[in-house]
């Protein structure tokens, strides 16, 4: 299958933003544990309404390109289940074990009295939101929704705009802390997935430079407002301001129609990067710390390079074996 270089470029950008976000972490708490008020933290916060929505948006765009044919719902759902749930078992559980016992974790372990022993805690990642694996559970719920809609003859494509509005309104009502199978994350990501489907159904046109410039100015002003009120409720993930930044930002980035070869190469390994970047970040951070490195830019550059190189080598290696590709990458091996 020929890859779409524009989509892969955006995937690459999303991966880099994700890596930087988890590397920097929250001030004094996680990641590099930088002092409060550092510029890197503000960079992450300002782009939080673009980062994960971009992954969901691209998922919706690609899904709409392929669609679901009548009678293929169970086949599609089976494929998505293997793709998204296998890594929860074979990557997620080891992740929690390594985080607890390796000493590489740079943030507190969230085990509590709800788990009567470590085994239950490790297994909880199969049904409860944990670390970055919440995205896999939420996306699986999205595909379940779409497959069920198709089975019941509900034409989602005809009501994309209405569904976007419905799920946005739901996000203001549904509690943000429903951890069971990352249901809150599902409600949050669904509008952006549907937006990707909506954009895909529209004819591809070149947007005038003047119009793009105007949108860029609006986006910049919204980000300025977010910066001014960065610690207020108005900038919460579920807020009118955040949704405006997300939808305008996604449309703007997509309309740029960027084709950057090296970013597209990174984007081609986006899923592997998503699954394993935390492991690589933790290891590279410990190595640099051992050698006394303090420059944040060095941490960022080295971590980005290590994540990309490792993911490519690991993906290429595992893809040759069915014993490794299915459980560790969630995909069938290459022929």
C-alpha positions in Angstrom: 0.0 0.0 0.0 1.3 3.4 -1.0 1.8 5.7 2.0 0.4 9.2 2.1 3.4 11.5 2.7 1.3 14.4 3.9 -0.4 12.2 6.5 2.9 10.6 7.5 4.5 14.0 7.9 1.8 15.0 10.4 2.2 11.7 12.2 5.9 12.4 12.5 5.1 15.9 14.0 2.6 14.3 16.4 5.3 11.8 17.5 7.9 14.5 18.2 5.5 16.6 20.2 4.6 13.5 22.2 8.2 12.6 22.9 9.0 16.1 24.0 6.0 16.2 26.2 6.8 13.1 28.1 10.5 13.9 28.3 9.9 17.3 29.9 7.0 16.2 32.1 5.4 18.2 34.9 7.6 20.7 36.8 9.3 19.1 39.9 7.1 15.9 39.5 7.9 14.0 36.4 10.2 13.8 33.3 13.2 16.0 33.8 11.6 17.6 36.8 12.5 21.1 35.8 11.7 24.2 37.9 8.2 25.7 37.7 7.7 28.3 35.1 10.2 26.9 32.6 9.6 27.6 28.9 9.5 23.9 27.9 6.6 23.3 30.2 4.6 26.2 28.7 5.5 24.9 25.2 3.9 21.5 26.2 0.9 23.1 27.8 0.2 25.4 24.8 0.3 22.5 22.4 -1.7 20.0 24.6 -4.9 20.8 22.6 -3.1 19.8 19.4 -0.9 16.8 20.4 -3.4 13.9 21.1 -6.2 15.4 19.0 -3.8 15.3 16.1 -3.3 11.5 16.5 -7.1 11.0 16.7 -7.7 13.3 13.7 -5.3 11.4 11.5 -6.9 8.2 12.6 -10.3 9.4 11.5 -8.9 10.7 8.2 -7.2 7.4 7.3 -10.3 5.4 8.6 -12.6 7.4 6.3 -10.3 6.7 3.3 -10.8 2.9 3.9 -14.3 2.9 5.4 -16.3 -0.1 6.4 -18.1 -2.2 3.8 -21.3 -3.9 4.6 -20.8 -7.2 6.4 -17.1 -6.5 7.2 -17.7 -5.0 10.6 -16.6 -8.0 12.6 -13.5 -8.4 10.5 -12.6 -4.7 10.9 -13.2 -4.9 14.7 -11.1 -8.0 15.0 -8.2 -6.3 13.2 -8.4 -3.2 15.4 -8.7 -5.4 18.5 -5.5 -7.2 17.6 -3.8 -3.9 16.6 -4.7 -2.1 19.8 -5.2 -4.6 22.5 -2.3 -7.0 21.9 0.2 -4.3 22.9 -1.8 -3.7 26.1 -1.0 -7.2 27.1 2.5 -7.6 25.8 3.8 -4.1 26.2 1.5 -2.5 28.8 1.9 -5.1 31.5 5.8 -5.2 31.2 5.7 -1.4 31.2 4.1 -1.4 34.7 6.4 -4.1 35.9 9.5 -2.2 34.7 8.2 1.0 36.1 7.7 -0.5 39.5 10.9 -2.5 39.9 13.5 -1.1 37.5 14.2 2.2 39.3 14.0 4.0 36.0 10.6 5.6 36.8 10.8 9.3 37.3 7.3 9.7 38.7 5.4 8.1 41.5 3.8 4.7 41.0 0.0 5.1 41.2 -0.7 1.8 43.0 -3.2 2.1 45.8 -5.4 0.3 48.2 -7.8 -0.7 45.4 -5.3 -3.4 44.3 -4.7 -6.2 46.7 -1.2 -7.0 45.5 1.0 -6.1 42.6 -0.5 -8.7 40.1 -3.9 -7.0 40.0 -2.2 -3.7 39.5 -0.3 -5.0 36.5 -3.4 -6.5 35.0 -5.4 -3.4 35.5 -3.9 -1.9 32.4 -6.1 -4.3 30.4 -9.2 -2.5 31.4 -8.2 0.8 33.1 -6.5 4.0 31.9 -2.8 3.8 32.6 0.0 6.1 31.3 0.0 6.6 27.5 -1.9 3.4 27.0 -5.2 5.1 27.6 -5.1 6.2 23.9 -5.2 2.6 22.7 -8.3 1.8 24.8 -10.1 5.0 23.8 -9.4 4.3 20.1 -10.7 0.8 20.4 -13.9 2.2 21.8 -14.1 4.5 18.8 -13.8 1.7 16.4 -16.3 -0.3 18.3 -18.8 2.6 18.1 -18.2 2.9 14.3 -18.6 -0.8 13.7 -21.8 -1.1 15.7 -23.1 2.0 13.9 -22.4 0.2 10.6 -24.0 -3.0 11.8 -27.2 -1.2 12.7 -27.2 0.6 9.3 -26.5 4.0 10.8 -24.7 6.1 8.2 -22.1 8.0 10.3 -20.8 9.9 7.3 -24.2 11.6 6.9 -24.2 13.0 10.4 -20.5 13.8 11.1 -21.2 17.4 12.0 -24.0 16.5 14.3 -22.0 13.8 16.0 -19.1 16.1 16.5 -21.4 18.5 18.3 -23.0 15.7 20.4 -19.7 14.3 21.6 -18.4 17.8 22.4 -21.4 18.4 24.5 -21.0 15.0 26.1 -17.5 15.8 27.1 -18.8 18.7 29.3 -21.2 16.3 31.1 -19.2 13.0 31.3 -16.8 13.1 34.2 -13.2 13.4 33.1 -12.0 10.7 35.5 -13.8 7.6 34.2 -10.8 5.3 34.0 -12.6 2.1 33.0 -11.3 1.4 29.5 -10.5 5.1 29.2 -14.1 6.0 28.6 -13.5 9.7 29.3 -10.7 9.6 26.8 -13.0 8.0 24.2 -15.5 10.9 24.6 -12.7 13.5 24.4 -11.0 12.0 21.3 -14.2 11.1 19.3 -14.9 14.7 18.0 -11.4 14.9 16.5 -11.7 11.5 15.0 -15.0 12.5 13.4 -13.4 15.8 12.3 -10.7 13.8 10.5 -13.4 11.8 8.7 -15.3 15.0 7.8 -12.2 16.6 6.3 -11.5 13.4 4.3 -14.9 13.6 2.7 -14.3 17.1 1.4 -12.6 17.7 -1.9 -8.8 18.4 -1.6 -8.3 22.0 -2.4 -5.4 24.4 -2.0 -6.3 27.0 0.6 -5.4 30.6 -0.3 -2.3 32.0 1.5 -4.4 34.9 2.8 -6.9 32.7 4.4 -4.3 30.5 6.0 -2.6 33.6 7.3 -5.8 34.8 8.9 -6.4 31.4 10.5 -2.8 31.5 11.8 -3.4 34.9 13.4 -6.6 33.6 15.1 -4.8 30.5 16.3 -2.0 32.6 17.7 -4.4 34.9 19.5 -6.2 31.9 21.0 -2.8 30.5 22.2 -2.0 33.9 23.8 -5.3 33.8 25.7 -4.5 30.3 26.9 -1.0 31.4 28.0 -2.5 34.4 29.9 -5.1 32.1 31.7 -2.9 29.0 31.7 -3.8 28.0 35.3 -7.5 28.9 35.1 -10.5 26.6 34.3 -11.0 28.4 31.0 -7.9 26.6 29.7 -8.9 23.1 30.9 -8.8 20.3 28.3 -12.6 20.3 28.2 -13.4 24.0 27.6 -14.6 26.2 24.7 -11.2 27.7 24.3 -9.4 24.4 24.2 -11.8 23.1 21.6 -11.4 26.2 19.4 -7.6 25.8 19.6 -7.9 22.1 18.7 -10.2 22.4 15.7 -8.7 25.5 14.3 -5.2 24.2 14.9 -5.9 20.8 13.3 -7.5 22.4 10.2 -4.6 24.8 9.9 -1.9 22.2 10.2 -3.7 19.9 7.7 -4.2 22.7 5.2 -0.5 23.4 5.1 -0.2 20.1 3.2 3.3 19.6 4.4 5.5 17.0 2.7 8.7 16.6 4.7 10.5 13.3 3.8 12.4 12.8 7.1 9.2 13.6 9.1 7.2 11.2 6.9 9.8 8.4 7.6 9.3 9.0 11.3 5.5 9.0 10.8 5.8 5.6 9.1 6.8 4.2 12.5 4.4 6.4 14.6 2.6 3.5 16.3 5.9 1.8 17.3 7.2 5.1 18.6 4.0 5.7 20.5 4.2 2.3 22.2 7.9 2.3 23.1 9.0 5.9 23.4 8.6 6.0 27.2 11.1 3.1 27.6 13.6 4.8 25.4 13.2 8.2 27.0 13.7 6.7 30.5 16.8 4.9 29.4 18.4 7.8 27.5 17.6 10.2 30.4 19.4 7.9 32.9 22.4 7.6 30.7 22.7 11.3 30.1 22.2 12.0 33.8 25.0 9.5 34.6 27.3 11.5 32.5 26.3 14.7 34.2 24.5 16.3 31.3 22.2 19.2 32.3 21.4 20.9 29.1 17.7 20.4 28.3 18.3 20.7 24.5 20.8 17.9 24.6 18.2 15.7 26.4 15.6 16.6 23.8 17.8 15.9 20.8 19.3 12.7 22.1 15.9 11.4 23.2 14.3 12.2 19.9 17.1 10.5 18.0 17.1 7.4 20.2 13.3 7.0 20.0 13.3 7.3 16.2 16.3 5.0 15.6 15.1 2.4 18.2 11.6 2.3 16.8 12.7 1.8 13.3 15.2 -0.9 14.1 12.8 -2.6 16.5 9.9 -2.4 14.1 11.9 -3.7 11.2 13.2 -6.6 13.3 9.9 -7.7 14.8 8.0 -7.3 11.6 9.9 -10.3 10.2 8.5 -12.7 12.7 4.9 -13.6 13.4 5.8 -14.5 17.0 7.0 -10.9 17.6 5.0 -8.8 15.2 1.5 -9.7 16.4 2.1 -9.3 20.2 4.6 -6.5 20.2 3.5 -4.4 17.3 -0.1 -5.5 16.9 0.3 -6.2 13.1 0.9 -9.1 10.8 4.5 -9.7 9.8 5.8 -8.6 6.4 6.0 -11.2 3.7 
